[in-house]
Amino acid sequence: MGDQRVQLIVFTLIFGVVAIMGFAASRWRRPNDIHSLEEWGLGGRAFGNWVTFFLLSGDVYTAYTFVAVPTLVFGVGAAGFFPVPFLVIVYPMLFVVLARFWSVCHVHGFVTPAEFVRARFGSKGLGTGIAVLGIVATMPYIALQLIGIEAVFEVMGLPKGWPLTIAFLVLALYTFNSGLRGPALVSIVKDTLVLWSVLSVIMIVSMMPGGWDPVFRLAEAKYAGTARLDDGLLLAPESQLNYVTLALGSALALFLYPHTLTGVLASRNRGTLRRNLAVLPLYTLTLGVLMLVGFAAIYSGTTAVGGNANTVVPQWFNENAPSWTAGMVFAAIGVGAMVPAAIMSIAAANLFTRDIYRVYLRPDATAKEETYVSKIVSLTVKFGALLVILLLNTQFAIDLQLIGGVVIMQTLPAVALGLYTNWFHRWALASGIGAGLLVGIVMLYQIPKTNGSTVVREHFGGSAWPLDTIGIDSDASIYVGIVALAVNLIVTFALTPVFRNARVPDGPDETRDHDYVADEGDPTIRRMTEIIDGEKAPQPVSVPTLGARFTPLGRPSRRPRS
């Protein structure tokens, strides 16, 4: 059993260093004026290769991923490995799509995906809807980062409540002070700790009698002795459809989340972004190793602390690693929660400020006022997530995240497909979103929560919708998000010609074809400030200034109407 005093000392020291770095980041290559969303919320749009790598890895690979996914493997086996194929799927998509998003946002000064949608389809209401969906989907995601820290505190024997509050108070303050520079700098420490955690797993298991072989054999025997149909060392036939659709749906959702797009917009140029997207799949190897902790915990006979399944991973390190190593792993989980939570809160705050506050409340807000509002909203979002964890059941928060994935996927036609075509009618896009959300929530409501063959709760029990709900004689299930997105796309494609034939007005497209391929040094790029990681930026070319809101560079194009 680990020495919890040593663990707590190591955790506290690392957490203290991270907090200092977070506050110091406000002076890291500080510009003359940080009081703009370009600087506070996007780091000046100027991160180079190394900073972008650490920022994106800290953004994508969260603490919940490193805690909950191995826990899922512990419970069901092979079905818990779905993040590996979805991350293999997602990076080629990101490589192709996000470079276009980077370009159009840098030409027009967009800070959020909702701003892009509003300009692309000429619809203030549609842009607001995208912003609201982004905020709703992000909130539970932030809350789930706290689950990892809470599990670590529980294993170390700390009480629930005040330690978690203090940890997130530190996070809230340094994010308020430093903006995106804070998590960008801290992510370097986070990745170092994650690498140490991976090496620790390999060394611990290699020193066990027989190495990995008995680990897999005992896990196989454990799953064979359960009454569940969806567990096993290999993927059960009943789980295959859900596994494939969940991997695909998770891949589509990942690059639609506002925090992912915020990290993308902080990159200096398209080349920096693409180089990092090409390298980041290597990081998935670390996730694959950490997922094997689920099998190792079965071999070691690890049990959850206080019935909290999320404590399985930290408890395994507590029982099998030296106390100082366990303390470093606990710090990796804690810092791994702080980095994405900070980016998520910044992304949600930017959505509120640019797409609700400035559009409806203060159209003439100054850049300084915008930044102040975003800072306040980022604090509100964090403490709202904290209240979710402290006041609600953790399982309920997980269910909220499942709903969040279904919600954010409904923005795909407007955001992702909108990067390639403006053919869709704005009212068709809005109708598709509404139809997809309705179908998704109804399906989620129909899913019972089960423990083996026992029904624990009648509704909102997960994201795998049983096919026998509609009379199909099968034990298979399908991921709700894929079905909801399919409905969205069908409605959008079907209603677009209907609205055009009915001569319902289209909105003007304020972007041009060239905007989607512009790069650093292009005279149309609006914002290219100093590089903050040591590389000198080229001198910007003088161009006509764009309007504060969506003033097009050229004459707005309008879609042809039938």
Buried (B, 14 or more C-beta within 10 A) or exposed (E): EBBBEBBBBBBEEBBEBBBEBBBBBBEBBBBEEBBBBBBBBBBBBBBBBBBBBBBBBBBBBBBBBBBBBBBBBBBBBBBBBBBBBBBEBBBEBBBEBBBBBBBBBBBBBBBBBBBBBBBBBBBBEBBBBBBBBBBBBBBBBBBBBBBBBBBBBBBBEBEBEEBBBEBBBBBBBBBBBBBBBBBBBBBBBBBBBBEBBBEBBEEBBEEBEEEBEEBBBBBBEBBEEBEBBBBBBEBBEBBEBBBBBBBBBBBBBBBBBBBBBBBBBBBBBBEBBBBBBEBBEEBBEBBBBBBBBBBBBBBBEBEBBEEBBBBBBBBBBBBBBBBBBBBBBBBBBBBBBBBBBBBBBBBBBBBBBBBBBBBEEEEEBEBEBBBBBBBBBBBBBBBBBBEBBBEEEBBEBBBBBBBBBBBBBBBBBBBBBBBEEBBBBBBBBBBBBBBBBEBBBEBBEBBBBBEEEEEEBEEBBBBBBBBEEEEEEEBBBBBBBBBBBEBBBEBBBEBBEEBBEEEBEBBBBBBBEBBBEBBBEBEBBBBBBEBBBEEEBEEBEEEEEBEEBBBBBEEBBEBEEE
